[in-house]
Amino acid sequence: MDTTQILQGVEIFKGLPLKELEAVAELCELQKFKAGDVVFTEKSRGKEIYIIVQGQVAIELNIRGAKDSATVHRMGKGELFGELSLVSKGRSATARCDSNCETIVIKNKALLDLFKDNKSLGCKVMTNLATMLAAKLRKTNLQLIACFAWE
C-alpha cells in the first residue's frame, strides 16, 4: 500500500508537496475493522482521524427519544472521518463499519506535533480542514432550510 499516494487523494491533504505528504505518511498506521465494528462513539474523546482504504463506514447520530441511532452519512474509499477531533475534543457522531474495512489512522497528537515543526504544512492542512467544514455546514444549512420549507 502506497500511503503517500492515498494521502494525495484525501481532501484535507490537497495541495501538499510530496515531501510534506511523506512526512504525514510516516505518522500513518493501518487498522482493520470487521463489519459492524464501532470505530468510535458519539461524545467519546477523539484522539485520531481515519481515512478509508477499503470498505464503507456509516456515520450515525443518536436521536433523543428514538430507540435506534440514525445513519446520516455513508463514506467509502479515500474519505476522511473523525476530522472534527482535530479542533474539538468530543466526537459529534458514532462511526460504524458497514463492511469489513481497512483504514489509515493518524493520531492527532502526532499530527499536531508535526504542524508545530512545520508551520507551513500545518497552515495548509488546517486551511483545508476549515474549507471542508465550511462546505459541510453550508450543505447542512441547505438541508435544514429544505426541511422547514415543507412545513
Residue frames as qw, qx, qy, qz and C-alpha x, y, z in Angstrom:
[[0.000, 0.890, 0.457, 0.000, 0.00, 0.00, 0.00],
 [0.409, 0.277, -0.005, 0.869, 1.43, 3.37, -1.02],
 [0.221, -0.683, -0.540, 0.439, 0.27, 5.59, 1.84],
 [0.138, -0.396, 0.123, 0.899, 1.60, 8.77, 0.23],
 [0.088, -0.142, -0.681, -0.713, -0.46, 8.13, -2.89],
 [0.245, -0.602, -0.760, -0.013, -3.60, 7.54, -0.80],
 [0.244, -0.608, -0.313, 0.687, -3.00, 10.76, 1.14],
 [0.108, -0.097, 0.386, 0.911, -2.74, 12.71, -2.13],
 [0.213, -0.368, -0.706, -0.566, -6.38, 11.89, -2.83],
 [0.330, -0.609, -0.656, 0.301, -7.68, 12.99, 0.57],
 [0.078, 0.871, 0.272, 0.401, -9.20, 16.47, 0.67],
 [0.487, -0.864, 0.003, 0.125, -7.53, 17.59, 3.91],
 [0.628, -0.414, 0.387, 0.533, -4.09, 16.96, 2.35],
 [0.572, 0.717, 0.331, 0.221, -4.92, 18.57, -1.01],
 [0.252, 0.934, -0.106, 0.228, -2.12, 20.71, -2.43],
 [0.595, -0.701, 0.370, 0.132, 0.66, 19.36, -0.24],
 [0.427, 0.666, -0.598, -0.127, 4.00, 18.78, -1.95],
 [0.862, 0.069, -0.503, -0.004, 5.40, 15.24, -1.95],
 [0.355, 0.286, -0.643, 0.616, 7.89, 15.95, 0.87],
 [0.375, -0.229, 0.391, -0.809, 5.07, 17.08, 3.20],
 [0.868, -0.036, -0.210, -0.448, 2.86, 14.13, 2.21],
 [0.718, 0.187, -0.627, 0.237, 5.75, 11.80, 3.04],
 [0.029, 0.284, -0.597, 0.750, 6.09, 13.44, 6.47],
 [0.674, -0.133, 0.173, -0.705, 2.39, 12.81, 7.13],
 [0.856, 0.132, -0.452, -0.214, 2.68, 9.25, 5.78],
 [0.382, 0.295, -0.752, 0.448, 5.28, 8.48, 8.45],
 [0.318, -0.170, 0.526, -0.770, 2.56, 9.05, 11.07],
 [0.748, 0.033, -0.235, -0.619, 0.06, 6.65, 9.48],
 [0.272, -0.166, 0.932, -0.174, -0.90, 3.25, 10.82],
 [0.480, -0.072, -0.672, -0.559, -3.14, 0.67, 9.19],
 [0.344, -0.017, 0.739, -0.579, -6.12, -0.52, 11.22],
 [0.317, -0.129, -0.807, -0.482, -8.67, -3.15, 10.18],
 [0.460, 0.020, 0.493, -0.738, -12.27, -3.45, 11.33],
 [0.104, 0.229, 0.951, 0.177, -14.96, -6.07, 10.77],
 [0.276, -0.434, -0.475, -0.714, -18.46, -5.31, 9.51],
 [0.578, -0.665, -0.441, -0.170, -20.50, -3.98, 12.44],
 [0.604, -0.226, -0.322, 0.693, -17.46, -2.79, 14.43],
 [0.087, -0.979, -0.186, -0.010, -17.76, 0.62, 16.04],
 [0.597, 0.430, -0.173, 0.655, -14.73, 2.78, 15.26],
 [0.137, 0.017, -0.453, 0.881, -15.74, 5.44, 17.79],
 [0.124, -0.651, -0.748, 0.034, -18.87, 6.56, 19.61],
 [0.043, -0.782, -0.200, -0.588, -20.68, 9.86, 19.82],
 [0.420, -0.861, 0.087, -0.274, -19.39, 12.04, 22.68],
 [0.890, -0.260, 0.023, 0.374, -16.25, 9.92, 23.16],
 [0.220, -0.824, 0.278, 0.442, -12.91, 11.70, 23.22],
 [0.790, 0.609, 0.014, 0.067, -11.40, 11.99, 19.76],
 [0.519, -0.674, 0.405, 0.336, -7.71, 11.20, 19.54],
 [0.380, -0.173, 0.714, 0.563, -7.26, 10.28, 15.89],
 [0.560, 0.500, -0.101, -0.653, -8.52, 10.75, 12.35],
 [0.655, 0.050, 0.749, 0.092, -9.30, 7.96, 9.87],
 [0.385, 0.483, -0.446, -0.648, -9.03, 7.53, 6.11],
 [0.867, 0.134, 0.419, -0.233, -10.92, 4.66, 4.50],
 [0.069, -0.454, 0.776, 0.433, -8.66, 2.47, 2.36],
 [0.308, -0.084, -0.866, -0.386, -11.28, -0.22, 1.77],
 [0.152, -0.437, -0.852, 0.246, -14.90, -0.70, 2.84],
 [0.173, -0.609, -0.316, -0.707, -17.74, 1.54, 3.92],
 [0.227, -0.178, -0.635, 0.717, -18.39, 3.41, 7.17],
 [0.203, -0.734, -0.534, -0.366, -21.74, 4.72, 8.41],
 [0.103, 0.170, -0.371, 0.907, -21.86, 7.93, 10.43],
 [0.388, -0.554, -0.720, -0.159, -24.68, 7.70, 12.99],
 [0.107, -0.369, 0.289, -0.877, -26.36, 10.11, 15.38],
 [0.128, -0.367, -0.856, 0.341, -28.33, 9.31, 18.49],
 [0.223, -0.438, -0.300, -0.818, -31.74, 10.93, 18.36],
 [0.192, -0.097, 0.626, -0.749, -33.33, 11.85, 21.64],
 [0.665, 0.130, 0.359, -0.642, -36.31, 9.59, 22.34],
 [0.774, 0.377, -0.391, -0.327, -35.52, 7.20, 19.47],
 [0.936, -0.262, 0.235, -0.016, -34.69, 3.55, 20.10],
 [0.829, 0.119, 0.252, 0.485, -32.04, 3.33, 17.38],
 [0.205, -0.581, 0.208, 0.760, -29.50, 5.78, 16.05],
 [0.623, 0.734, 0.209, -0.170, -29.94, 7.29, 12.59],
 [0.659, -0.016, 0.381, 0.649, -27.40, 6.90, 9.80],
 [0.154, 0.883, 0.123, -0.425, -26.79, 10.39, 8.48],
 [0.355, 0.782, -0.444, -0.255, -23.95, 9.68, 6.06],
 [0.952, -0.031, 0.255, 0.164, -22.10, 6.79, 4.44],
 [0.045, 0.857, -0.454, -0.239, -18.46, 7.05, 3.47],
 [0.971, 0.200, 0.098, 0.092, -16.19, 4.97, 1.26],
 [0.810, 0.015, 0.109, 0.576, -12.70, 4.58, -0.12],
 [0.418, 0.362, 0.056, 0.831, -10.50, 7.66, 0.14],
 [0.276, -0.777, -0.199, -0.529, -12.79, 9.53, 2.53],
 [0.246, 0.233, -0.593, 0.731, -11.73, 11.04, 5.83],
 [0.542, -0.661, -0.368, -0.366, -13.75, 10.85, 9.04],
 [0.700, -0.524, -0.301, 0.380, -13.16, 11.89, 12.64],
 [0.464, 0.410, -0.003, 0.786, -11.58, 15.15, 11.46],
 [0.306, -0.825, -0.123, -0.458, -13.53, 17.30, 13.93],
 [0.814, -0.509, -0.141, 0.241, -11.34, 15.79, 16.65],
 [0.596, 0.238, -0.045, 0.765, -8.51, 18.00, 15.39],
 [0.002, -0.418, 0.041, -0.908, -10.39, 21.06, 16.65],
 [0.642, -0.419, 0.057, -0.640, -12.87, 19.65, 19.18],
 [0.167, -0.373, 0.870, -0.274, -12.41, 17.08, 21.94],
 [0.578, 0.142, 0.711, -0.374, -15.74, 15.21, 21.84],
 [0.128, 0.096, 0.839, 0.521, -16.93, 13.12, 18.89],
 [0.410, 0.163, 0.040, -0.896, -20.09, 14.51, 17.26],
 [0.843, 0.153, -0.197, -0.478, -21.28, 11.13, 15.93],
 [0.751, -0.252, 0.610, 0.012, -20.70, 7.38, 16.01],
 [0.434, 0.552, -0.594, -0.393, -18.74, 5.72, 13.19],
 [0.766, -0.077, 0.613, -0.176, -19.69, 2.10, 12.45],
 [0.018, -0.331, 0.792, 0.513, -18.33, -0.16, 9.71],
 [0.775, 0.276, 0.052, -0.566, -20.97, -1.31, 7.21],
 [0.924, 0.311, -0.221, 0.026, -18.48, -3.82, 5.79],
 [0.812, -0.297, 0.037, 0.501, -15.03, -5.12, 6.57],
 [0.193, 0.975, -0.036, 0.106, -12.81, -2.03, 6.49],
 [0.723, -0.057, -0.077, 0.684, -9.19, -1.07, 6.27],
 [0.021, -0.988, -0.125, -0.094, -8.35, 2.41, 7.47],
 [0.514, 0.331, -0.298, 0.733, -5.33, 4.61, 7.81],
 [0.475, -0.812, -0.325, 0.094, -5.22, 6.07, 11.31],
 [0.394, 0.474, -0.232, 0.753, -3.34, 9.23, 12.23],
 [0.455, -0.570, -0.523, 0.441, -3.05, 10.19, 15.89],
 [0.041, 0.955, 0.205, 0.213, -4.00, 13.83, 16.44],
 [0.504, -0.802, 0.174, 0.270, -1.12, 14.50, 18.82],
 [0.663, -0.117, 0.469, 0.571, 1.46, 13.27, 16.31],
 [0.376, 0.647, 0.448, 0.489, -0.13, 15.32, 13.51],
 [0.159, -0.975, -0.124, -0.098, -0.36, 18.47, 15.63],
 [0.619, -0.601, 0.283, 0.419, 3.27, 17.99, 16.72],
 [0.594, 0.224, 0.478, 0.607, 4.24, 17.80, 13.04],
 [0.134, 0.872, 0.330, 0.335, 2.36, 21.08, 12.48],
 [0.418, -0.884, 0.066, 0.199, 4.44, 22.71, 15.26],
 [0.624, -0.330, 0.454, 0.544, 7.62, 21.60, 13.49],
 [0.243, 0.152, 0.595, 0.750, 6.36, 22.55, 10.04],
 [0.183, 0.491, 0.403, -0.750, 4.05, 25.55, 10.35],
 [0.316, 0.309, -0.463, -0.768, 3.54, 25.82, 6.59],
 [0.278, -0.095, -0.935, -0.199, 2.25, 22.24, 6.47],
 [0.045, -0.405, -0.762, 0.503, 0.01, 22.87, 9.47],
 [0.228, 0.432, 0.061, -0.870, -1.40, 26.03, 7.91],
 [0.347, 0.160, -0.673, -0.633, -2.22, 24.24, 4.64],
 [0.262, -0.214, -0.941, -0.001, -3.90, 21.28, 6.35],
 [0.003, -0.466, -0.629, 0.623, -5.90, 23.41, 8.79],
 [0.281, 0.353, -0.178, -0.874, -6.99, 25.72, 5.93],
 [0.366, 0.005, -0.817, -0.445, -8.17, 22.64, 4.02],
 [0.172, -0.330, -0.874, 0.313, -9.98, 21.45, 7.15],
 [0.141, 0.436, 0.316, -0.831, -11.71, 24.81, 7.55],
 [0.355, 0.232, -0.480, -0.768, -12.78, 24.72, 3.89],
 [0.320, -0.126, -0.926, -0.157, -14.15, 21.18, 4.32],
 [0.092, -0.404, -0.747, 0.520, -16.06, 22.07, 7.50],
 [0.223, 0.375, 0.034, -0.899, -17.49, 25.22, 5.90],
 [0.384, 0.087, -0.684, -0.615, -18.77, 23.17, 2.95],
 [0.283, -0.267, -0.916, 0.099, -20.40, 20.66, 5.31],
 [0.019, 0.417, 0.502, -0.757, -22.01, 23.48, 7.28],
 [0.316, 0.269, -0.270, -0.869, -23.40, 25.07, 4.10],
 [0.385, -0.056, -0.844, -0.368, -24.80, 21.70, 2.99],
 [0.197, -0.353, -0.832, 0.380, -26.42, 21.12, 6.39],
 [0.139, 0.373, 0.224, -0.889, -27.92, 24.62, 6.35],
 [0.391, 0.151, -0.512, -0.750, -29.47, 23.96, 2.94],
 [0.358, -0.183, -0.912, -0.080, -30.87, 20.64, 4.16],
 [0.073, -0.391, -0.655, 0.642, -32.42, 22.34, 7.20],
 [0.264, 0.308, -0.075, -0.911, -33.95, 25.05, 5.03],
 [0.414, 0.014, -0.741, -0.528, -35.42, 22.36, 2.76],
 [0.247, -0.290, -0.892, 0.244, -36.93, 20.58, 5.80],
 [0.046, 0.453, 0.452, -0.767, -38.59, 23.75, 7.07],
 [0.251, 0.198, -0.392, -0.863, -39.82, 24.66, 3.60],
 [0.337, -0.177, -0.872, -0.309, -42.06, 21.57, 3.67],
 [0.074, -0.341, -0.747, 0.567, -43.88, 22.66, 6.82]]
